[in-house]
Amino acid sequence: MKSTRESPSGPGQPNVRRRAVLETARKLGLLGSENRRIGGRVCRDLVAAAKKKSGITSDTELVEYALAEVALEDDFGTRLIRRKGRVPNDVDLEF
């Protein structure tokens, strides 16, 4: 299968984001030698849509990217929502 790790970016430049995610995962030691095999059945349309949006053509690279996205997912939004009602209305934002 053709590798898409260094392919040119298309509309929306999905490769820029993908490279950043994979580079961060690599720096954190999450990527390296493959030492685990996983398998599963998923909807063909889901795989096709994910490949189209990401620009990835390889199933293995798609799974690697998806797992890296989940592992590195930021929980800022969740934490922000939890703060609702905890910041005093009279807080000085220095604007």
KATAGI-V962381 format. One record per residue. N is the residue number from 1. RES is the residue in three letters. PHI is phi in whole degrees, 0 to 359 (999 if undefined). OMEGA is omega in radians with two decimals (999 if undefined). D_LAST is the distance of its C-alpha to the last C-alpha in Angstrom with 2 decimals. Layout:
# KATAGI-V962381
N&RES&PHI&OMEGA&D_LAST + N&RES&PHI&OMEGA&D_LAST
This chain:
# KATAGI-V962381
1&MET&999&-3.11&54.39 + 2&LYS&286&3.08&52.21 + 3&SER&281&3.12&49.19 + 4&THR&245&-3.07&45.89 + 5&ARG&297&-3.10&43.84 + 6&GLU&241&-3.12&43.89 + 7&SER&285&-3.13&44.39 + 8&PRO&296&-3.12&42.41 + 9&SER&284&3.08&39.29 + 10&GLY&257&3.12&39.65 + 11&PRO&303&-3.14&37.26 + 12&GLY&80&3.12&33.88 + 13&GLN&46&3.13&35.09 + 14&PRO&298&-3.11&35.90 + 15&ASN&292&3.11&37.55 + 16&VAL&297&3.12&34.37 + 17&ARG&296&-3.12&32.90 + 18&ARG&300&3.12&36.32 + 19&ARG&299&-3.14&36.80 + 20&ALA&296&3.13&33.45 + 21&VAL&297&-3.10&34.34 + 22&LEU&292&3.10&37.86 + 23&GLU&294&3.11&36.88 + 24&THR&296&3.12&34.48 + 25&ALA&299&3.12&37.21 + 26&ARG&295&3.13&39.73 + 27&LYS&298&3.13&37.67 + 28&LEU&275&3.11&37.40 + 29&GLY&80&-3.13&41.17 + 30&LEU&276&3.12&41.17 + 31&LEU&241&3.13&43.28 + 32&GLY&167&3.14&46.49 + 33&SER&287&3.11&50.05 + 34&GLU&284&-3.13&50.72 + 35&ASN&227&3.13&52.39 + 36&ARG&215&3.09&51.93 + 37&ARG&249&3.07&53.22 + 38&ILE&234&3.12&51.75 + 39&GLY&211&3.12&53.07 + 40&GLY&182&3.10&52.37 + 41&ARG&254&3.13&52.89 + 42&VAL&226&-3.13&50.04 + 43&CYS&296&-3.14&49.98 + 44&ARG&304&-3.13&50.98 + 45&ASP&294&3.09&48.46 + 46&LEU&296&3.13&45.58 + 47&VAL&297&-3.13&46.74 + 48&ALA&298&3.14&47.23 + 49&ALA&294&3.13&43.76 + 50&ALA&294&3.11&42.14 + 51&LYS&294&-3.14&44.25 + 52&LYS&297&-3.10&43.43 + 53&LYS&291&-3.07&39.66 + 54&SER&274&-3.05&39.66 + 55&GLY&83&-3.13&42.41 + 56&ILE&275&3.11&44.36 + 57&THR&252&-3.10&48.11 + 58&SER&270&3.08&49.29 + 59&ASP&300&-3.12&49.31 + 60&THR&298&3.13&48.94 + 61&GLU&294&3.11&45.91 + 62&LEU&296&3.12&44.34 + 63&VAL&295&3.13&44.85 + 64&GLU&300&3.14&43.58 + 65&TYR&295&-3.14&40.37 + 66&ALA&298&3.12&39.86 + 67&LEU&294&3.10&40.45 + 68&ALA&296&3.10&38.06 + 69&GLU&302&-3.13&35.33 + 70&VAL&294&-3.10&35.95 + 71&ALA&297&-3.09&36.22 + 72&LEU&260&-3.05&32.91 + 73&GLU&306&-3.14&31.02 + 74&ASP&275&3.13&27.47 + 75&ASP&255&-3.11&26.80 + 76&PHE&302&-3.12&22.98 + 77&GLY&301&3.13&23.13 + 78&THR&297&3.14&25.56 + 79&ARG&295&3.13&23.62 + 80&LEU&297&3.14&20.40 + 81&ILE&299&3.13&22.53 + 82&ARG&297&-3.12&24.11 + 83&ARG&279&-3.10&20.85 + 84&LYS&308&3.12&20.60 + 85&GLY&85&-3.11&20.64 + 86&ARG&262&3.12&20.11 + 87&VAL&268&-3.12&16.40 + 88&PRO&300&-3.14&16.07 + 89&ASN&296&-3.09&14.52 + 90&ASP&265&3.13&12.93 + 91&VAL&297&-3.13&11.18 + 92&ASP&274&-3.13&8.01 + 93&LEU&271&3.08&5.64 + 94&GLU&57&3.07&3.80 + 95&PHE&268&999&0.00
